[in-house]
Amino acid sequence: MEKNKPKLTYPEMNYKETFSIKETAIKLKLGYGNKTLFKKLRALGILDNHNSPEFEYIKQGYFTTVEKERKYHYQSDTITLVTWAGLAFLQELHFNGYLKK
């Protein structure tokens, strides 16, 4: 019988892994979804009106963005992704009451 695998610890995590805002809301167990999280982050000045992170938060390593081209249009969308450092940052904001329902 195989022993239970130990839980993932920080040194074993893939720090290059990123998460969508929806995945972030689920991981942090905020009790609401991505639309509310986007709204709260805009209200705090972390995201701009286009849901892109302000440069200072990208520079600190909390967020990253990627361009995603639309399938049938000659346009692209900017997708905001949260890093592991960003998860910790948002978790602290939640703990301090800034992201409460």
C-alpha positions in Angstrom: 0.0 0.0 0.0 1.4 3.4 -1.0 1.9 6.0 1.7 0.2 9.3 1.3 2.2 11.8 -0.5 3.3 14.8 1.6 1.6 18.1 0.9 3.2 20.5 -1.5 5.6 22.9 0.2 6.7 26.2 -1.1 10.1 25.1 -2.4 8.4 22.5 -4.5 5.9 24.9 -6.1 6.4 26.1 -9.6 6.9 29.8 -9.1 6.6 30.5 -12.8 3.0 29.2 -12.7 0.4 31.8 -13.0 -3.4 31.9 -12.3 -6.3 33.6 -13.9 -8.4 35.9 -11.8 -11.1 33.2 -11.7 -8.6 30.6 -10.4 -7.3 33.1 -7.9 -10.8 33.7 -6.4 -11.2 30.0 -6.1 -7.8 29.3 -4.6 -8.2 32.1 -2.0 -11.8 30.9 -1.2 -13.1 34.5 -1.4 -16.7 33.5 -1.6 -17.2 35.3 -4.9 -16.1 35.1 -8.5 -13.8 36.8 -10.9 -16.2 39.7 -11.8 -16.4 40.8 -8.1 -12.6 40.3 -7.7 -11.9 42.5 -10.8 -14.2 45.2 -9.4 -12.5 45.1 -6.0 -9.0 45.3 -7.5 -10.1 48.2 -9.7 -11.5 50.0 -6.6 -8.2 49.5 -4.8 -6.3 51.0 -7.7 -4.5 47.7 -8.4 -6.1 47.2 -11.8 -7.0 49.9 -14.3 -10.3 50.3 -16.1 -9.3 47.7 -18.6 -8.5 45.1 -15.9 -4.8 45.4 -16.5 -2.5 45.7 -13.5 -0.8 49.0 -12.7 2.9 48.9 -13.5 4.0 49.0 -9.9 2.2 45.7 -9.2 3.8 44.0 -12.3 7.2 45.4 -11.2 6.7 43.8 -7.7 6.0 40.5 -9.4 2.4 40.2 -8.3 0.9 40.1 -11.8 1.8 39.5 -15.4 -0.1 40.0 -18.6 -0.3 38.0 -21.8 -1.8 39.0 -25.2 -4.4 36.6 -26.5 -5.5 36.9 -30.1 -9.1 36.6 -31.0 -9.9 33.7 -33.2 -12.0 35.5 -35.8 -10.9 39.1 -35.4 -7.7 40.9 -36.0 -7.6 42.1 -32.4 -6.0 40.8 -29.2 -7.0 40.9 -25.6 -4.8 41.5 -22.6 -5.2 38.8 -20.0 -4.2 39.5 -16.4 -2.6 36.6 -14.6 -1.6 36.4 -10.9 1.7 35.0 -9.8 2.5 33.0 -6.6 3.7 36.3 -5.0 0.4 37.9 -6.2 -1.6 35.1 -4.5 0.2 35.9 -1.2 -0.3 39.6 -1.7 -4.0 39.1 -2.4 -4.4 36.7 0.5 -2.9 39.3 2.8 -5.4 41.9 1.4 -8.2 39.5 2.1 -7.0 38.8 5.6 -6.8 42.5 6.3 -10.4 43.0 5.1 -9.8 44.7 1.8 -11.3 41.9 -0.3 -14.1 40.9 2.0 -17.6 40.4 0.5 
